[in-house]
């Protein structure tokens, strides 16, 4: 090589060259950033996780093996617990096979979880005791009281019973499951003897436990006067294949006369 000549450059792969960075899923990347020392704070990201959606779709369509394969391909962490994976597989429903059922789904609109819920075209019926227009006390200041479980005189169960006993107009109870006969007797007394309107909103998948309790107590419709029972479900997730499952309602709280709210749990 003569002085002054250009040194030939090689454009092929070189030994020790930096490898292409591995693709990371959204959650896995966040975990790495969170564990990094001295990393700058990141902005709140509320966008959907496409890798997670693909993994859940694979779980619904192909089971655990397909779910883990997609996680590896997407570079994502296993974000479902064993109990959550089992619930998804046990509660998923296949798409309708009949033409009538498919036409009904088209008429009612998509049930996919990423679509915003559509507002009802007809205004819902206002049930007794639910008119809050003249309740001036709803504008009063609020206060909060905590009762810890080690306070035997203020256990959550006894607080529920006292709250029901004080109710004079309307009582709303939201529960995941309702099988407490003693509290149900308090509700029956409030509805029948004090004409309190009672609304029970129960998790749909556990509604059978409530109906079995009513059957065991030999209750009929006449005994449930002023008591309105509804079942509710969590948000519905629908895969592209049409398989879907709904979440669980795990809330526990009651509202008494629109003035008192009691929340907590006990066993």
N, C-alpha and C positions, 0 to 999 in steps of 0.2 A: 504494500500500500504506500503510495507516494505521499509526501507531506502535503497537506492542504486538501486531500480528498475527503469527501464526506464518509463518515462511519456508517456502514449499512445497518439499518434498523430491522429488528425482527418483530413481526406482528402476530406470531403464533403464540400459543400458551407457553408461559414460562414456569419453571419450577419455583414453587413458593409463592406464586401469584395468589392474590386474595380471592377466595371462593365467593360465588354469589351468595348474598345473605339469604338465609332460610326464611320462607314465608311464615309469618306469625299471624295467628288469629287475633281478633280484637281483644278478647279477654286475656289471652296469654301475653300479648304485648303490654297491656295495662299492668299486669302483674310484674313483668320485668322492669317496667319503668318505675313502678311503686317501690320495688326492692332496691333500685339503683341508688347508691350513695350520692348525695349532692345534686340530684336531678332537679330541674326546674319544675315548679308547679304547672300542671296542665289544666286546660280549660275543660269544663264539664261537657261531656259528650253524651247526648241523649238519643243519638241516631240508633237505628236498628242494627243488630248483629247478623249479617248475612251468613256467616259461617255457622252460627248457632241455629239459624233457621234450617239450613241444609242438613245439619246433624239431627235435628228433631224430626224432619221429614224422613230421613233415612231410618230413624228408630221406628217410626210409625209404619213404614213400608217394608223394612227388612229386618227389624229386630236389633238386638244388642250388637251383633257382629257388624252389621252395616253402619250402625251409629259410630262405633269405634274406628271403622275404616275411614269415614268422612272426617272424623276428628284428626286422624293422622294426616290425611290429604290437605286439610285446611290449616294444619299447624295450630290447632285449638286445644285448650285444656278440657278435661271432662267436667262439665259444669252442672251435671245432674247427679244427685245422690242416688244410691241404690233404691231407696224407697220411692223417689220421684220417677226414676225410670220404670220401676215396676207399676206404679200408678198409671203412667202414660200408656203402657202396653195393655193393662187390664181394662182401662176405661175408654180406649179409642173405639170409634164406630166406623164401619166401612161405608163408602158412598152408596146412595140408593141405587138399586138395580132397575126398578120399574120406571117406565116412561112417565107415569103419572107423578111419581115422587120426584123425578128429575125436573119435570115441568113446574112442580110446586116450588122447588128450590129456586128455579129461575124467576118465578113470579115474586117470591119473597125477597129476593136479592141475595147477595153473597154473605156467607157467615164467616168469612176469613177474618182473622184477628187483626190484620193490618188495615182493614177498612174501618173508617170511623162509623160508629153506630148511627143509624138513621133515626131521626126524630119521628115520633108517632104522628100520623096524619089526623087522628082524632084525639081531642083532649081527654085524658083519663078521668074516670068518674071520681068525684070527690067523696070519699067515704066519711061516715059519721065521725065527728070529733076531730076532723083534720083541717077545719077552716081556721087559719091562724091570723086572719086579717084584723080581728079586734083584740088580739092578745098583746096589750101594750107592754106587759112585763117581759116580752121577748127582747126589748131594747135595754133592759136593766144590765148592770154590770154582772159579770160572772165570777164565780169563786170555785176553787178546787180543793177537795179534801182527799187525802190518801189514808187508806187503812191497810196496814201490813198484816200478813197472814199470822204473825205471831201474837197479834192482839185477839185473844180468844173471844172477847166480848164484842168485837167488831169484825167477825169473819164475813167473807164476801157472801156466803149463803144467807146468813142472818140479815145482812144489809139488804139483799134482794127482797127478802120477805117483808122487812119493814117498809121498804120503798113501795112494794105492791099494796101493802095495807094502807099507806097514806094516799094512794092514788084515788082521785074522785071523778075524773073525766075520761081520760084516754091513756092507754098503756101500750107501748110498742116494745116488743122483745125480738131481738135478732140473735139467733143461736145456730151453731153448727149442728148440734143434736140436742134433743129435749126429751129426757126420760125421768125427770125428777117429779115423782108423784106428789110430794109434799108441796112443792112450789106450784104445781098445776092445780092443786086444791085451793091454794091462795088465789090463783087466777080465776077459777070457777066462782069462788065466793065474791070476788070483785065484780065479775060480769053479771052475776045473778042477783046479788043482794044490794049492790051499790050502783048498778046500771053503768058500769065502766065499759067503754069500748076497748077491746083488747085485740091487738094485731100481732100475730106470731109469724115471723119470717124465718123459715128453717132451711138448712142446706138440703137441696133436692135429693142427693144420694142417700141421706140419712132420714128422710121423711118417714120411711117405713117404720123406724123405731118409735116415732111418735104415734103413728096409727096403731101399731101393736099395743102400745100402752093404753090408748083409748079403748081398744077392743077388750083388753084385759079388765079394764074398769067398767065395761059394759055401758059405755057412753054412746048416746045417739045424738042426732042432729039437734033435737030439742034441748039437750043439755049444753050445747055449744052456742046458745043464743048470745049475741053481742061479742062473739069470738070469731075473728077472721083469720084463717090460716092460709099462708101462701108458701110455696117452695121457691127458692132462688138458687141460681147456679153462678159459678164464676165465669170469667171471660172464656170464650170459645176460641180454640186454635184449630185452624183448618190447613192441612197440607195440600200441596198442589195435586196430589192423587185423589183428593176428596175425603180422605180419612180425617177425623177430627176428634177432639176431646175437650172437655170443659174443666176449668179449675174448680177448686173447692172454696166454699165460704167458710172461713174459720173465725169470723167475728163473733163476739159475745158482748152485747150491751143492751140496755133497756132505757127507754125514755118515758118519764112519768109526767103527765099533765103539761108537756112541752116546757117544763121548768127544771126538771132534774134528770141528769144522765148518770147512769151507773155502769161502769165497765170493769171487767175482771174475769177470773176463772177460778174454778175449784174442782176438786175431785172427791 
